[in-house]
Amino acid sequence: MFTLGAVLVPTAMCDTVKKQIQALIDRETLGLNMKNPDLFLDVIHPDMVWPWPPTSRDHDPAQWEFVLGRFNKERWRQYFQTIFDHYELVHNHRNTVKIEVSPEEDAAFAILDIDSLWRDKDTRQEIHWKGRVCKFYTKMTGGERKFIFQTGPLDYVGGHSS
């Protein structure tokens, strides 16, 4: 056990939760790499919302905007399938920097450095998702963990590993 303030957190259980969260991250990565949205849409919480910064330098949330709105599985599937159909994935580098589990083990967040480059098959125009993201996970009443929120990729000079 280790001490977090006045709360004791069992290390073995935290390690199990961290492995579960990493498995969800890996499933999302596989879905992107295989261009199969169904591999990761099932792990998204039905109340998820996902604002996105216009650029990786827009740290002020007042500048962020919505691309998809509240989670709607079919709408989000169509959005990702359109990207998959029209863009080739040049590379998808993702490094988990940290996974933090709440003392109650009912929530977690993961910090990832991502570098995903998509290139339009016709125009060769590129979409580059690069920066540090923070993904949030919650434990459902049935015990299943769901992805509930994520920041868009942000550039942290000196703190971002490429």
Backbone bond lengths (Angstrom), bond angles and torsions (degrees), N, CA, C in turn:
res aa  C-N    CA-C-N  psi(-1)  N-CA   C-N-CA  omega(-1)  CA-C   N-CA-C  phi
1 M - - - 1.453 - - 1.521 109.31 -
2 F 1.305 115.15 151.55 1.458 119.00 172.52 1.514 108.35 -129.61
3 T 1.318 116.57 160.38 1.456 121.46 -175.64 1.515 109.93 -99.52
4 L 1.305 116.11 132.00 1.459 123.23 174.23 1.511 105.23 -121.85
5 G 1.340 117.02 96.41 1.458 119.00 -171.88 1.512 107.44 65.08
6 A 1.326 116.74 -125.02 1.461 121.70 179.19 1.519 111.22 -100.36
7 V 1.334 117.17 4.86 1.460 120.93 -175.20 1.524 109.30 -101.87
8 L 1.315 116.91 132.09 1.456 121.10 174.91 1.515 108.79 -94.03
9 V 1.322 115.63 129.20 1.460 120.97 -179.24 1.520 108.20 -117.67
10 P 1.330 118.15 121.99 1.461 120.24 179.12 1.530 110.61 -66.16
11 T 1.317 116.29 121.67 1.462 122.18 -176.53 1.525 111.82 -61.26
12 A 1.308 118.56 -43.73 1.462 121.49 -176.93 1.521 111.21 -60.70
13 M 1.338 117.80 -43.13 1.453 120.83 179.83 1.521 110.58 -67.61
14 C 1.333 116.92 -41.65 1.469 120.26 177.20 1.523 110.40 -59.61
15 D 1.324 116.80 -41.43 1.457 120.38 178.59 1.523 111.01 -62.12
16 T 1.328 117.28 -39.08 1.464 121.46 177.55 1.517 110.52 -63.55
17 V 1.328 117.37 -45.03 1.469 121.16 179.44 1.522 109.75 -64.28
18 K 1.314 117.28 -42.63 1.462 120.28 178.47 1.526 111.15 -59.60
19 K 1.320 117.00 -40.47 1.470 120.60 177.19 1.523 110.85 -64.58
20 Q 1.338 117.23 -37.80 1.467 120.46 177.34 1.528 110.95 -64.46
21 I 1.325 116.49 -42.78 1.463 120.75 179.06 1.525 110.05 -65.14
22 Q 1.339 116.82 -43.72 1.466 119.55 178.65 1.526 110.54 -61.78
23 A 1.324 117.85 -35.49 1.466 120.84 177.24 1.530 111.04 -63.67
24 L 1.334 117.16 -37.43 1.466 120.34 177.28 1.534 110.23 -67.21
25 I 1.314 116.75 -40.67 1.469 121.52 176.86 1.524 109.71 -61.94
26 D 1.319 116.43 -45.20 1.468 121.23 -179.61 1.527 111.09 -63.92
27 R 1.310 116.88 -36.37 1.475 120.86 178.49 1.529 110.69 -66.08
28 E 1.324 116.42 -40.85 1.468 120.33 176.43 1.531 110.14 -63.44
29 T 1.333 116.56 -44.64 1.465 121.10 179.08 1.521 110.56 -59.90
30 L 1.321 116.90 -44.53 1.464 121.36 178.68 1.532 110.63 -61.36
31 G 1.336 116.52 -42.18 1.461 120.36 178.77 1.517 112.04 -61.04
32 L 1.329 117.10 -41.01 1.463 120.79 177.09 1.523 110.51 -67.78
33 N 1.326 116.88 -46.46 1.466 120.72 -178.56 1.521 112.21 -62.96
34 M 1.326 116.92 -36.71 1.462 121.02 -178.92 1.528 112.13 -91.56
35 K 1.338 116.14 -1.24 1.466 122.52 -178.17 1.521 110.71 55.65
36 N 1.330 115.41 47.74 1.454 122.52 -179.07 1.524 109.03 -129.70
37 P 1.338 117.48 96.78 1.464 119.71 -177.10 1.526 113.93 -63.62
38 D 1.315 117.69 -25.15 1.468 119.75 -178.65 1.525 112.17 -65.42
39 L 1.328 117.49 -21.02 1.460 119.94 179.11 1.521 111.80 -69.28
40 F 1.354 117.62 -24.76 1.461 118.29 -178.39 1.526 114.67 -120.78
41 L 1.317 119.14 -14.80 1.466 119.31 -178.84 1.525 112.67 -66.31
42 D 1.322 117.52 -29.36 1.464 120.40 -178.90 1.527 113.57 -70.21
43 V 1.329 117.74 -15.80 1.465 119.59 -179.56 1.534 111.85 -94.55
44 I 1.328 116.79 3.48 1.465 120.33 -178.75 1.523 110.39 -90.11
45 H 1.312 115.44 132.78 1.465 122.87 177.89 1.532 109.20 -66.44
46 P 1.333 118.46 139.73 1.472 120.35 -178.24 1.532 114.40 -63.19
47 D 1.322 118.30 -17.83 1.465 121.11 179.29 1.531 112.64 -98.91
48 M 1.324 117.40 10.64 1.461 119.83 -177.35 1.525 111.16 -64.75
49 V 1.317 114.96 139.73 1.463 123.17 168.39 1.527 106.49 -127.89
50 W 1.334 117.52 151.72 1.446 120.27 -170.38 1.521 111.44 -141.77
51 P 1.330 117.29 85.85 1.464 119.11 174.24 1.522 110.34 -72.96
52 W 1.315 116.62 156.86 1.448 121.24 -174.68 1.526 109.23 -137.35
53 P 1.334 118.02 132.28 1.467 119.32 176.65 1.532 110.33 -74.14
54 P 1.337 118.00 142.11 1.473 119.87 179.18 1.533 112.58 -58.70
55 T 1.334 116.61 -35.02 1.463 121.30 174.78 1.525 107.95 -139.27
56 S 1.307 116.00 166.56 1.467 120.26 -179.56 1.529 112.19 -70.73
57 R 1.328 117.59 -8.62 1.465 121.39 178.11 1.533 112.11 -94.78
58 D 1.332 117.91 -4.32 1.468 122.05 -178.02 1.523 110.78 -87.47
59 H 1.331 115.75 76.13 1.465 121.84 -178.73 1.525 112.15 -73.75
60 D 1.318 117.88 -23.00 1.463 122.09 -178.96 1.531 109.02 -75.87
61 P 1.337 117.68 114.36 1.469 120.07 -178.93 1.532 113.52 -59.64
62 A 1.328 117.94 -17.27 1.468 119.97 176.84 1.530 111.05 -63.84
63 Q 1.323 117.46 -18.51 1.465 122.11 179.61 1.531 113.16 -92.71
64 W 1.324 117.45 -12.30 1.458 120.86 -174.01 1.518 111.12 -72.24
65 E 1.323 115.92 161.86 1.461 121.99 -179.67 1.528 109.53 -143.24
66 F 1.313 114.46 164.74 1.464 119.57 177.34 1.517 110.00 -95.43
67 V 1.313 115.61 136.29 1.452 121.89 174.79 1.532 108.82 -100.77
68 L 1.330 117.03 -38.62 1.463 121.47 -173.59 1.524 115.08 -121.12
69 G 1.294 119.89 -16.64 1.460 120.37 -176.24 1.517 112.06 73.26
70 R 1.329 116.23 -162.08 1.468 122.12 -179.29 1.524 109.50 -63.85
71 F 1.328 115.75 147.47 1.461 120.77 -176.32 1.525 112.31 -57.11
72 N 1.303 113.87 127.18 1.455 124.06 171.98 1.526 104.43 -137.44
73 K 1.303 116.82 109.44 1.462 121.45 -169.65 1.528 112.71 -53.58
74 E 1.318 118.19 -45.62 1.459 119.99 -177.17 1.527 111.45 -68.88
75 R 1.326 116.81 -42.27 1.470 120.01 179.59 1.522 110.26 -64.55
76 W 1.323 116.82 -43.08 1.460 120.25 179.85 1.531 110.62 -68.05
77 R 1.327 117.95 -36.27 1.468 120.90 177.06 1.537 109.36 -61.24
78 Q 1.336 115.61 -45.92 1.464 119.40 179.63 1.524 111.56 -62.16
79 Y 1.322 117.07 -41.19 1.470 121.89 179.34 1.531 110.22 -59.52
80 F 1.332 116.12 -52.59 1.460 119.49 -178.70 1.519 111.62 -67.52
81 Q 1.334 117.82 -37.59 1.461 119.87 179.73 1.523 110.95 -64.63
82 T 1.332 117.57 -35.05 1.463 121.15 176.05 1.523 110.54 -62.27
83 I 1.324 116.81 -44.15 1.471 119.82 176.38 1.531 109.43 -61.31
84 F 1.315 116.12 -47.87 1.466 120.43 -177.46 1.526 111.96 -61.81
85 D 1.337 116.77 -37.19 1.464 120.86 -178.18 1.529 112.88 -73.88
86 H 1.332 117.12 -32.04 1.460 120.80 -173.05 1.529 114.66 -103.86
87 Y 1.323 116.98 -10.88 1.460 120.19 -177.00 1.515 110.53 -126.36
88 E 1.322 114.81 144.70 1.459 119.65 170.43 1.518 107.44 -93.81
89 L 1.304 116.47 144.12 1.453 121.49 176.64 1.523 107.46 -87.92
90 V 1.328 115.89 108.84 1.460 121.12 -178.98 1.524 109.99 -74.06
91 H 1.330 115.61 -47.17 1.457 120.35 172.88 1.527 109.47 -158.67
92 N 1.328 115.00 157.95 1.460 121.93 -179.34 1.535 108.03 -144.38
93 H 1.319 115.17 82.74 1.463 121.16 -179.62 1.530 108.16 -93.22
94 R 1.314 116.64 126.12 1.460 121.63 179.85 1.522 108.74 -138.07
95 N 1.323 115.32 127.08 1.459 120.99 -179.00 1.525 108.86 -125.19
96 T 1.317 116.87 120.73 1.462 120.88 176.21 1.527 107.77 -77.79
97 V 1.322 115.63 117.69 1.456 122.59 -178.27 1.525 110.46 -87.38
98 K 1.334 116.11 -39.61 1.463 120.36 -174.98 1.520 109.29 -160.96
99 I 1.313 115.88 144.04 1.461 122.39 168.27 1.522 106.61 -126.35
100 E 1.320 115.90 124.02 1.467 122.62 -179.29 1.528 108.47 -114.91
101 V 1.321 116.46 130.30 1.465 122.32 -179.13 1.524 108.62 -110.74
102 S 1.335 116.58 137.88 1.465 120.18 177.89 1.530 109.74 -66.67
103 P 1.342 117.54 153.35 1.474 119.90 178.44 1.532 112.37 -56.61
104 E 1.321 117.21 -30.47 1.470 121.04 179.59 1.527 112.17 -82.09
105 E 1.339 116.38 -7.22 1.466 123.54 -179.73 1.522 113.30 61.32
106 D 1.337 116.31 24.05 1.462 120.30 179.12 1.524 112.26 -107.51
107 A 1.331 117.23 1.82 1.459 122.45 179.27 1.525 108.56 -151.73
108 A 1.312 114.53 155.49 1.458 119.97 177.99 1.521 108.57 -156.55
109 F 1.327 114.36 157.48 1.459 118.07 168.74 1.514 108.34 -133.43
110 A 1.323 114.22 153.02 1.457 121.08 179.74 1.518 108.47 -128.20
111 I 1.312 115.87 135.41 1.458 122.39 175.57 1.527 107.03 -102.91
112 L 1.321 115.44 125.92 1.460 121.20 179.20 1.513 109.88 -128.20
113 D 1.323 115.81 141.91 1.452 121.81 166.30 1.524 105.25 -97.11
114 I 1.330 115.05 123.51 1.461 119.30 -178.24 1.526 110.39 -120.15
115 D 1.303 115.21 151.21 1.457 122.87 174.33 1.528 106.12 -149.86
116 S 1.329 114.59 92.48 1.464 121.20 -177.90 1.524 108.51 -117.13
117 L 1.316 116.18 121.08 1.458 121.19 -178.13 1.525 109.34 -115.12
118 W 1.336 114.78 122.23 1.462 122.81 178.25 1.531 108.18 -113.44
119 R 1.332 117.43 139.42 1.463 121.74 179.73 1.528 109.66 -127.17
120 D 1.336 115.14 125.87 1.463 121.37 178.60 1.529 109.21 -58.08
121 K 1.316 116.75 131.32 1.459 121.58 -176.01 1.520 112.49 -65.94
122 D 1.339 117.21 -28.44 1.469 120.54 -178.20 1.525 112.65 -98.17
123 T 1.316 117.02 -53.00 1.475 121.19 -172.94 1.526 113.05 -87.71
124 R 1.323 117.66 -16.68 1.466 124.61 -176.52 1.530 112.29 69.76
125 Q 1.350 116.87 8.26 1.469 120.97 175.72 1.530 108.28 -64.58
126 E 1.342 115.58 142.78 1.455 119.89 -175.36 1.523 112.32 -109.19
127 I 1.323 114.59 145.40 1.465 123.26 168.29 1.522 105.08 -115.31
128 H 1.326 115.80 122.90 1.459 119.10 -176.56 1.524 109.09 -120.47
129 W 1.316 116.09 112.79 1.459 121.78 174.27 1.522 105.80 -97.34
130 K 1.336 116.69 104.32 1.454 119.20 -176.73 1.520 109.12 -140.06
131 G 1.321 115.24 131.14 1.449 120.80 176.72 1.513 110.76 148.52
132 R 1.319 114.28 -166.59 1.464 121.24 179.47 1.520 108.62 -101.22
133 V 1.334 115.87 131.04 1.464 121.49 176.76 1.519 109.35 -117.56
134 C 1.312 115.09 155.46 1.454 121.61 173.90 1.520 106.88 -122.21
135 K 1.319 116.22 117.25 1.463 122.95 -178.45 1.528 108.44 -104.88
136 F 1.331 116.34 135.58 1.456 121.89 -178.84 1.525 109.85 -113.32
137 Y 1.324 114.81 139.98 1.463 122.23 -177.48 1.522 109.13 -128.69
138 T 1.329 115.63 146.44 1.457 120.95 178.28 1.526 108.92 -129.48
139 K 1.321 114.89 153.12 1.463 120.71 178.05 1.525 107.91 -96.08
140 M 1.313 116.22 124.55 1.460 122.29 179.64 1.536 109.21 -77.04
141 T 1.323 116.43 164.39 1.469 119.96 -178.25 1.523 112.22 -60.26
142 G 1.309 118.23 -27.88 1.463 121.50 178.26 1.523 113.71 -83.53
143 G 1.340 117.22 -0.75 1.460 121.14 177.86 1.522 114.58 100.70
144 E 1.336 117.33 -16.80 1.457 121.21 179.90 1.536 110.27 -70.50
145 R 1.313 117.00 144.28 1.461 120.91 177.76 1.523 109.05 -99.75
146 K 1.346 114.71 138.83 1.465 120.66 -178.68 1.518 109.87 -128.75
147 F 1.307 114.66 148.59 1.457 124.82 176.86 1.527 106.61 -81.78
148 I 1.355 118.31 117.09 1.465 121.05 -171.39 1.530 114.48 -112.20
149 F 1.331 118.40 -21.95 1.462 119.96 -178.44 1.514 109.65 -162.81
150 Q 1.339 115.34 152.43 1.460 120.63 175.01 1.515 108.96 -151.79
151 T 1.319 115.54 140.87 1.455 119.22 168.43 1.522 107.44 -79.10
152 G 1.317 116.53 154.71 1.450 119.88 171.16 1.516 109.07 -72.67
153 P 1.322 118.30 169.48 1.461 120.49 -177.34 1.531 111.41 -68.10
154 L 1.327 115.36 127.80 1.464 122.15 179.80 1.515 109.58 -121.46
155 D 1.313 115.80 142.23 1.455 122.53 179.59 1.517 109.80 -89.45
156 Y 1.308 116.59 118.42 1.463 121.79 176.35 1.523 107.02 -112.66
157 V 1.311 116.70 97.40 1.456 122.13 -178.06 1.526 108.98 -57.20
158 G 1.315 115.10 128.68 1.456 120.18 179.77 1.520 113.37 86.02
159 G 1.332 117.73 -21.23 1.455 120.97 -178.45 1.509 111.97 -110.50
160 H 1.304 117.41 -7.80 1.463 122.04 -176.91 1.514 109.81 -97.74
161 S 1.298 116.45 127.77 1.464 119.94 176.61 1.508 108.62 -98.44
162 S 1.285 116.90 133.82 1.468 121.12 -178.32 1.504 110.81 -96.97
